[in-house]
Amino acid sequence: DGSSVLRGALAAVAAGAPEEALSLIQVWLKGQGPCSWNAAEDGGTTKAQRKASHNTHVATLLAAKLCCNQLDRPELGLEYARRAMEDRASARAHHSVAVGLLQCALVGCDVRERKEMYSEALNNLETTILMEPADHLARLHLSLVLALSGMLHAARQVLDADALSDDPLPLSLGLSAILCAALGDEEEALGRADVMRDRFPNDIWSMRLHAALQLEYGNPHLALETYFEIVADASTKTAFLSPTLELGPWPRCLLERPKLNLDCSWDKGASIRGDGQLAVFEAWIDIVRAYRKGGMYQHASTAVAMARQVVAVHADVEYENGKISEACGHLEDAASSFTTALAIDPHHTASLIALASLRVSTEPDTAVQLVRRALRRDCTNADTWRLLCR
């Protein structure tokens, strides 16, 4: 029955098998006939039918969450979310639709479509919060869509109530630090990052965010200490605050904004051997960036080689290699690395912008095409628009 299917799906998720969980739900949903939730609520069906209607609604929402957050299939996730909404316009259904819309908006739609998706997501999140005022995750997502729409002050206001409470949601605290930095409030950004690091001293995302802010504000040695700590002992660290669990790839879009060029990435651009290896790889990429921004290019090149030992092929590795070559005046080598990065990940925004910048004088038509591709991914990046004007 539906209850056993849900238990089996949740067990599969806990065992790290989201595909299996989705398959269980899909098979079961195909065998379910339509059952109106309104009719069930009004008592127009049997007790068994009402239970089946409830299980169908919950299973459909779980399928949506799996597709959006763990399986990189946001279009299918949005389809399931809308199906759940048709069955019952619950707070969770509104929230699920909003998550699906946001995920789809960042997969490659054009500027007009993305704007429409953001608007619909905002409406659904506002409805969610009206129905469930204590839903802190919905407030977090509302802040995020406001930020991605360019409304950073409004985004910070939404998060401040949670971030400044006695027991803040961890991701609210972290993303509020990001927003403070994006708005130029260095003291508050570092303060919130410090609080997050103190509360979760062994969490990888907390460590990376704290180090990235230290690097941004001119403290590369403090940042490198943290990055090397992750590399040396990643097996003892946790990742329960990782934005990928609930937020997918969205934080990268915030972190690439022109006022906060932290360049952190949570993309799944390669097949990486386990969570510990992923943490080590990302830490080496962070180390490369720290050395590069400090002008220590030989050290940066050595760190690139270390990153390749963990993941041989990854767009971030090629991009960083290109930035090192560019800084050393080897422009054709840099262009080659950026091109390789785009062959691995055609949507790698940083490589699109970097290659366009190199080609703007010699191949302006090519540069314009590259910039337009970047804008389709993030239409709010001021540096990209300035490059297009050139």
N, C-alpha and C positions, 0 to 999 in steps of 0.2 A: 504494500500500500504506500501512500504518499509519505507517511511518517518514516517508514523504513528506508525509502529512497532518499529522503533528506538526511537521515542519519548516515547512510552509506556515502552520500556526496560530501558531507562534512568530514567524515573520516578520511576520504580520499584527499580532501584539501589539506587536512592536518598532516597527511603522509607525503605531501609535496607532489600530488598528482592531480592538478586542476583539470587537465584534459579528461581524465577518467571521471572526475566529478561531473563535468559538463555533459559527458556522454550518458551517464546515468540519468541525469535530469531530462535530457532531450528524449531519450527512449521512453521515459515515463510520461512526459508531457504529450507525446504523440498519441498515447493511448487514452488521453483524457478528453472527454467531450466538453463542449461549452457549458459553463455553469455560472450564471449571473451572481455576482457577489451581492448586489442589491436584493435579488430575490432571496438569497440565503439569509441576509440580514433581516428581511421582513418576515422570515419564517415560512416562506413559500416553498421550501424544499425539506427533505428529510435531514435528520441529524448527520447521517453519513455523508450526504451531499454537501452539507455546510462544512464539514470537516475537510472533504475533498477540495472544496472551493478555496478554503484557507491554505491548504497544502500546495495547491496549484499556484496561488499568489506568491507564497513564500519561495517556492522552487523557481518560479520565473524571475523573481528578484535576485535570487542567488545566481542564476545563470547569467543575468545581466552583469552582476558584480564580477564574476569570474572572467567574463569576456573583456570587460573594461580594464580590470586591475591586474590580472595575472596572465592573460592569454594574448594580449595585443590584438584583440579583435573588437575594436570599439563600435564599428557599424552594427555587428551582430548584437553587441551588448545594448546598444540603443534600441534595437528592434525588440529585444526582450523587455526592456524597461517600458517601452510604449505599450507592449502587450499587457504588462502588469497594470499600467495606468488605465487601460480600457476595461480591465476586470474590476479594478477598485482604485479610486483616486486617493490612495493613502499618502501619508507624509513620506514614507519610505519610497513609494512609487515616484512621487515628485522629485525626491532627492536622486533616485536612480536615473531618471530621465536627464537631470541636470549633469550628472557625472558623465553619462553617455555623450551628451552634446559637447561637453568640454573636451573629452577625449577625441571625438571626431573632428572638432575644430582645429586640432593640432596635428592632424594626420596628412594634411596637404590640400585642404579646400582653399578657394580663393578668398580675397578680402571681404567681399560682400557676404558670402556664405558664412564666413567666420563671425562677422558682426551679427548676423541673424541668429547664429547658434548661441553666441554670448548673451544676446538679449533674451532668448527663450530660456536659457539656463538661469539667468538672473530671476526671471519670473517664477520658475519652478523652485528655486532656492528660497525666495521670499515667502512663497506659499508653504514650503516645508517648515520654515521658522515660525510662521503664524500658527501652524497646526501643532508644532512641537517646539515651543520656545527654548527648551533646555537642550536642544540638539546642537551640541558644540561643534560637531563635525560639519554640520550644514553651515554654521557660521564661518567655519574655517574655509569651506569651499566658496561661500559667498565672497569672502575677502579675496580669495584667489582669483575668481573670475573678474572682480572689480579691478584687481591689479593688472591682470592680463589685458583688460580693456583700457588701461592707461590711467585709471582713477586711483592713484596710489594713496592719496590722503583718505579717501573714503574707505579703501581697503584696510588701512591702518586703524581707523576708527572702529571698524567692525571687530577687529582682533583685540584691540586694547583691553576691552572688558574682561576677556578671557586671559590674556597674557599677563595682566597686572593683578590677577586674583591670587589668593593664597595657594591654590592648587591648580595651576594652569594646565591645559591640554598641552603635552610636550610639543606637538607640531605647531600649535598656535604660538608658543613662545619662540620657536625657531623661525617661523615665517614672519613673525612680527619684527624680529631682529633684522631679517632681510629687508623688510619694508622700511624700517628706520634708516638703514644704510642707503637704500635707494632714494630716500628723501633728504639725504645729507646730514642726518642726525647721528654723527659718529659715536658720541658718548652713550646715547641710549642703545644704539645697535650693539656696541661692545658689552654694555651692561647686561642686556638680555641674553647675549650669547654666553657671558660668564655664568649667569644664573643657570642656564641650560646645561652647561658643561659641569657645574658643581652638582647639579641634581642627577645627572646621568654621565658620570665620569668615564664609563667604559663603553658608551654607545658610539658607534662609528660615525653616524650622521652628525651627532652633536659635536664630535671631535673635528670633523671636516669643516663644518660650518664655522666653528670657533677659529680654526686655523685660517680659513679663507678670509675672514674678516681681519685677522691680525695681518695677513699678507696685504690686504687691500689698504690698510692704514699704516703701512711702512714698518711692519715688524716681521721681516722674513725669517729671522732666526727662531722666533717663537713658533711660527707656522711650521717650519721644518722639523722642529722638535716633535710636534704633534704628529706630523706625517710619518716620520721615521718610527714613532711609537706604534703606529698602526701596522707598518710593514714588519716590524720586529716581532709583534705578538698579536696578530690579527685573530688567531684562534681563540683567544680569551675575551674578545670583544663581542658585543651584541649588536644587533641591527634592528631592534624593535621599533625604533623611531624612523626607519627608512621611509621617505615619502612614497616610494614605489608601492608600499602596502596599501595605501589609500588614495594616493594622489597621482599615480602614474608618472608620466614625464613632465608634468607641469612645472615643478620648481626650476628646471633648466631655463625655461622661458623667462622667469623672473631674474635668474642669476645672470642672464646675458644682457640685461637692460643696460643702456649706456652709463647710467650713474652707479652701477654696481657690477663691474665686469669681473665677477668671481670665477666664471668659467667652470663651475662644478657640473658634473654630468652624472645622470642616473640612467643613461640610455643602455639598451641591451644590444650594442653594436657587434657583439661576437658571442660565441659559445664559450662561457667561462666556467671553469671547473669548481663549482661549489661556492658558497657564500664567502668563505675565508679567502679563496683565490680572488674573488671579485673585489673584496676589500683591499687586498694587497695591490691589485692592478690599479684601482682608482687612487690609492695612496701614491703609487709611483707617478701617475699622471699629475697628481697635485704637486709632487716634488719637482717634476720637470718644469711646471709652470712657475713654481717659487724660484727656482734657479734662473729660469729665463727672464722673469721680471726683475731679478736682481742683477742681471747682466753677466751671470756666471754660466756662459754657454757651454763650456767643456763639461762642467758638472751636469748641465741639463742633458747633453748628448749621452752621457753615461747613464743617466736615469731613464732616458728613452730606451736604451738597450736593455735595461732591467725590466721595463714594462713589457718589452717584446718577449722576454723569457716567460712571462706569465700568459700573455695573449699575443700570439704572433701577428695577427691581422686585426686591426681595429682603427676606425676612422680618427679617433682622438690621438692615437700614436702618430699617425701620418700628419695630422694637423700640427701637432707640437713640433715634429721634426721639421716641417715647413717653416714654422715661425722662427725656429732657431736658425735655419738657413737664411731666411729673410733678414734677420737681425745681423747676421755675419756678412751680408752683402751678396750672397749666392742666390740671386733672384730666380734663375731658371731651375735650380734644384728645389727652391721653395715652391715654385709653380708645379713642378712634377709631384711633390709630396701632397699638395692640396688636391691635385687631380686624382691621385691615388685614393685620398680620403673620400672623395666624392664617388669614386667607383665602388668603394665599400659601402658608403651610405650617401645616396644622392640627395638626402635632405639635411646633410650636416651643415647647418647654417653658418658656423664660424668659417668653414672652408670655402663656402660660396662667397662670403664677403671678402675673405683674404685673397682668393684668386681673382675676384673682380677688381680689387684694389691694385693688384699687380698688372692687370690687363687694361685698366682704364685709359692709359696713354697710348698704348700700341694697338689695342684691339677694342675700341669703345663699344662696338656692337655686341661683342661677346661679353664684355663687362656688364652691359645693360641687361642682357639675358640672365646672367648669374645673379645680379642684384634683384631682379624681379622674382626669381626663384626663391631667394632669401626672404623677400617680403611676403610671399605666399605662406611662409612658415611663421613669420612674426612681423606684422605690419606696424608695430608700435616702436620699433628700434630706430631712434633718431639718426644714429650713425649710418645705417643702411640708406635712409632717405637722402642724407647729405652726399653719400657716395653716388647715388643715382643722379643727383643734380650735377655732379662733376662730369 
